[in-house]
Amino acid sequence: MSRTLSRRSLLKTSAAAATALAAPNYIRARNANEKLNVAIIGAGGRGAANLNGVASENIVALCDVSAPAVEKAAEKHTSARKFTDFRKLFEQPKTFDAVVVSTCEHTHAFATLLALQHGKHVYCEKPLTHNIWEARVIREAAAKTKLATQMGTQIHAEDNYRRVVELIQTGAVGPVREVHVWVGRAWGLQSAEEAKANKDILFVTERPKDDVRPPAGLDWELWLGPAPARPFNPVYVPGPKWYRWWDFGNGTMSDLGSHWNDLPFWALKLKAPTAVAANGPKPHPELAPASMQAVYEFPARGDMPAVKMTWHQGSFKPPQWTEKKIPQWGSGVLFVGDNGMLLSDYSKYLLLPEKRFADFVRPKPFIEKSKGHYAEWIHACKTGAPTTCNFEYAGWLTESNHLGNVAFRVGKRLEWDAEKMKATNCPDADPFIRREYRKGWQLV
């Protein structure tokens, strides 16, 4: 495929997008048993897993900047059309109903917005976008449609999170004013000894200066997309090596934060913090840290009091953990309420102290069991039913996660005005809230 679009192609794509946005919102009426025509953008790595998750439908298009990834996927989906540039895919929008976006983080927003503009249902791998401004653009664009949207936070569909949400929202531990979230993964900028101990998949401390030939079949210019140009090097691909580089990802915070911060966001009905501060090693201009900490301050919501949520990554842990007042789980979420604590991970939870809750009667489940994260989205595409990780919910979660990284990179406690999307006390944060794109790439 050509690396650039012709002027005629660009005009055609823009006109189609404008028509889609101007048209009345609607959900295509279809029989629930009728299969969707799905286009896959990003077919290798996480894309291969997501493709498998929607393989019950008609896979009509496969797109990836890596030709081998497309060919591998095409072995099973033999009739699917093949693309390298996802922008070319949208020149024939009538050939598909829905899109699954599994590109690298720095191009999520570009593929997702095109899908929304063309009236396509969208499933986007987490994190939803590369920065706060992009998350706001996507959330607001989705709100103008009646399309089915879902961010790929698969744990959200499991029963354990539902039971925790029910317990918190029915007051099992009383009002919650403090939450701790920690993840054991420590990938990113660190010493060689730390990288080995933490089982990091890569050790690197600076941008490579040598120019290495890209592997056969990889269109490096398209892989870079809107990011600043740089020579290929194997420290960037295959994924998830790229996620530690600020130009392409946002480290563990935006990756695992999408899963772990999801639980307090859901249970406590969080949206936008009023302030956030972070600490850790000295910020690096190129690389996200292996270990860091971010402290969020959220205002009261209805009858729920203001709450402080602390993210602990890598070597950072909650005081209750380091003082061995709770089980030493490698990763977890700890809700600290006025009447007790609730500790959870992906698959299990505990009410603490256990003796106090020995006779506790848990509420009857009231959150409906999920059809499955992919099945929920597919069902929504066909029927107009709601999804639980739609872009309204996921957009706010993504903004908050990114804000923790912004506070870390500027090294200052940020006073956050969510409506204006502005750190009112720190103009130095602006470049991290919204980035400049490489020539030839524009989101809106």
N, C-alpha and C positions, 0 to 999 in steps of 0.2 A: 504494500500500500504506500502511496505517496505520503511523505512526512508532513506536507502542508496541504491545506485545502485551497482549491482554486477560488477566485473571486466569485464565480458563478455558484460554486458549491456553498460558499459562506452565505451568500445572499439567499439561496434556497433554504438553507438551514435556519437562518434568522427569521425569514418570513414564516416558515412553518411554526417556529417557536412563538412568534407574535400571535399567530392565529390561535394556537393552543391556549395561550394565556388569556386571549380576549373572549374565547368561547365560553358559554355557560358551563358551570361545573356539573359533572355527571359521572355516574358509575355505569360502565357498560353492563347492560342487563345480560346475564348469561346463566345457563344452567349450572348448578353447583358441581355437576359431574363432568361438565365440559372442561377440557384442558386449556390452560393458558398457553399462549405463545410467548416464550421467555427468551430474552437476549441476555447473555452472560458477558459482563465486562470485567475481565480479570479471571483467567481460567486456571492458573497455577497456584500452588501454595494454598492459602485460605480460600482462594477462588475455587479450587478443586473440591474442597470440602463443602462450600456453599452450593456449588453445582450439584453435588450429590444430594444435598438437602432439598433441592427443587426438581430432582430428576423425574418425579412423577408427572411433570408437565411436558409440553412440547418445547424442546430446546431448539430454537430456530436460528440462533446466531451465537457465534463464539468470537470474542475479541480479546486480544492480549498483545502487548508489545513484544512478547516472546513467541516466536513462531512455533518452537517445540511444544510450548504449553497448549497452544491452540490445536496442534496436530494430535497431541495426546488425548485431549478432550474429544476431538473429532472421531477417534477410534470407536467410541460408543455412540456419539451423536452424529451419525454419518451424513445426515441431510442438512445439518446446520451450515449456514453461510459463515465464512471466515473473514475476520477483520483484524487489522493491526491498530488502527486509529479509531477510537470510539466515536469521534466526531463524524466519521464517515458512516457509521452505523445509523445515525439519525437522519441521513438523507432519504431513507426509506422507512419512515416511522410507522406506516400502516401495516408493516409486516410482523409487528410484535405488540403485545399488550403490556408487558411488564419487564423490568430490568433488575438484574442482580449486580451490584457494584462491589467488586472485591479488588480494586486496584490498590496501590500503595496509598498511604494516608494523604500525601500531598496533592493527589488528583481526585480524591473522593468527591469533593464539592463540584468539580467541573462535570463529571459524568452524571452525578445525581441531579444537578440543576437542569441539565439538558433533558433528562428523563421527565422531570416535573413539568418543564416548559412544553414538552410534547405530549403531555397527558398520559404518561406511563406510570403505573404503580412501581414503587421502588423499594427494594431491600438493599441496604447499604451496610457493609461490614463496619464494625466499630474501629476507631472513633469516627463519628459522623463526618467530621471535617478536620482540617489542619490547624485552624485557629478560631478565635472567638467570633470575629466578623463573619467568617464563612458559615459558622453554625447559625448565626442570626439570619443570614441570607437564606439558607436552606429552610430553616424553621418557618420563616415568614412566607416563603414561596409555597411550601406545602400547605400552609393554612389557607391559601387562596383556592385550594382544590378540594375535591372529595376523593382523592386518590388514597390507596392503601400504602402506608409507609411503615417500615420497620428497620430499626438498627440492630445489627447482629450481636446482641447480648444474650446468648443462648441460655445462660443460667437463669435468666429472668423467667423462663418458662417452667422451671423445676418447682416441685411442690414445697421444698424446704423454704425458699424465699417467701412463698405465700403464707406459710404458717408463722414465720417471723413477723411479717407485716401485720397479720391478724392480732398477734400478741401485743405488739407495740401499740397498735391503734385502739385496742380495747383496754389499754392501761395496765397490762400485766406487771410491769415494773414501775408504774407511776409515770408522771411527766418526765420526759427525757431532755436533759439540758447539756449532755456531754456524749459525744460519740467518738470512738477511735476505729480507724480502718488501717490495717497493716497488711503488707504483702511481703513475702520472703524473697521474691525474685530480686536480684541485684545485678542487672545488666546495664552497661553504660560506662561512663568515664570512671575509672578506678585503676589501682595499681595492678601489675601483672600477678602478684601474689593473691590479691583480692579476687581478680577475675578467675583465677584457677579455683580458689576456694568456693566461689559463688557459682561455679559451673557456667560462666558466661560463654556464649557461642563465639565470641570474638574479643580480642584485646587490641585496642587502638587508642591512641591519645592525641593524634593530630591528623589533619587531612593529608592523604598521600600526595606526593608531588609528581610521581611517575605516571606516565600515560600508558595504560594497558589496553590492548585490543579487546573489545567486548566479545563475549562468546557468540558463536554462530547463531544467527536467528534472533538476536536481541537488538531491537531498535533503540539504541541508547538515547537518542534525541527525544523520542517520544516518551521514554521512561522518565526522563527529566521533566518533561512537560513544562509547567509554569515555574519550576525551581531554577535558580541561577545555574548557568552552564558550568560544567566541570568535567574533566576527563573521566572515563570509566575506570573503576577499580573494583576488585572483588570484595572490598570491605563494605560495599553498598548493597550488593545482591549476591545470592538470592535472599529473600526475606526470611526471618525478620531482622537481618543485619542493619537494614536502612533505618529502623525505627529509632536508633540512638542519635541520628544526625538531625539537628534542628531544621535543616532545609527540607527534610523528607518526612519527619515524624516528630514526636514529642516524648519519646522515652516511655518508661513504664507507667507514668502518671496517666497519659491519655489511653494507653493500651489496657492495662489491668484496672485502671481507675474506672473504665467504662463498665466493668463487671462488679467490682467491689463497692464503689461508691453508689452504685445502682441501688443497693439494699437500703441504706439510710435515706436516699432520695425518695424512694418509694414509700418506705414505712413512715417517714416523718414529713412527707409532702413538701420537700424542699424545692426551691426553684433558683433564686439568685442570692448569693451572699452579699452582705453589706461591706465586708472587709475580709482580706486574706493576707497572711504573712507566711513566709517560708524560710527555711534555713537548711544548711547542708554545706558541702564543699564550695570552694570558689567557683562561680559559674564560668563555663567554657563557652566561647563564641560559636563553636561548631557542634559540641557533643552534649547530650543530656546526661545527667549524673546517674550512677548506679544506685546511690542512696540519697534520700532527701526527706524533708518533712514540710507539710503545709497545714496551716491552721485557718479554718474558715469560720466566720461568724455569720450565722443566719438569724434573721429576725423572727419574731413570733408569727405563727400561722394559725389564725382562728383561735381554738382553745389550746393549741400547742405552744409552749414557751420558746423563747429564743434559745438557740442551741449552738454550741461550739463543736465543730467536727474537725478532727485532726487526722491527716493522712500521714502514715509512716511507711517508708519504702526502704527495703534493703536492711541496713544495719540499725535503722531507727525502729523503736518499738514503743508501745504505750507504757506508762509508768506501772499500770496494773500488771502488765506482762513481765517487765524487768524485775518487779518486786515479788513475782511469783504468787500474786493474789488470784490469778486465773490460770486455767490450763495453758500449757505452752504450745499452742497451735502455731504452725508456721505462718499461716495467714488467717485473718479473721476480721469480724466486725463486732465491736463491743458497745452496746447501748447502756449507758449509765443513767438509771432512773432514780427518782426519789425513794422508791421502795424496793430497789434491787437492780440487778444487771441481767442483760441477755447477751450471750456470746454465740455467734453464728459463723459458719463458713459456708461453702457451697452446698454441702449435703447434710449438715447436722446443726443442732443448736442446743444450748443449755440455759436454764434459768438459774441464776446465782444470787446468793449462796444456795446450794442445792437443798440443804436441810430446811431452809425457810419455805421452799417451794415443793416440799415433799408431797403435800396434800393438795397442791394447786390443781384446780379443774380448768383445763384448757378450753377456750371457746370453741363452739362448733364451727368447723371451717365454713367461711362465707365467701372466699375468693374462688371463683370457678376454676376448675382444673384446666390447664392449657392443652390445646390440641397438639402442642409442639411448636417450637418457635417458627419454623418454616411453614408448617401446616397452618398456623394461625394467620400468617401473612397471605398465603395462597387462598385461604377461605375468605379473608377480607377482600382480596382482589375480585373475587367472584360474586360476593354478596353485599359488600359495603359494611360488613361487621367491623367493629373496632379492633385495633391491635394494641398491645400493651407497651410496646417500645416504639410507638409512632414518633415522628420527627418533632412533634410539639414537646413531648416528654424528653426524648433523646437530645433535642437541641439544647435545652436548659442544662441537662447533665453534662453535655460536652463543653458548653461554655464554662461551667464551673471547674471542670477538670483542667481545662486550658489555663484558667485564671491562676491556679496554683503554680503552674510552670512560669507564668508571667511574673508573679511575685518572686519566685526563685531567681529568675534571670535579672531582674532589676535590683534585687537585694533590698527591698523596702516593703513595709506593710502598706497595702493598697486600700484606699477608701474607694469602694466600688459603687458607681451609679449605673445600675443595669439598664435603665431606660435610655440613657445617653451613651451606653457602652463605653464608659470613660472611667479611668482611674483619676479621680478629681485632684488628688495630691501628687500625681506622678506622671507628667507628660512623657517621661522616658519610657513609659510602658506602651506608648502608642504603636511603635514598630512591631511589637510582639502581639498586639491585638489584631492588627491587619497588616499583611505583608504586601510588598511590591511583587508583581509578576514579571516573568521574562517576556520580552517582546514577542508578540504573536499570541499571547494568552491573556484573556480577560474574562472574569466571571460574570460581571453585570455591566 
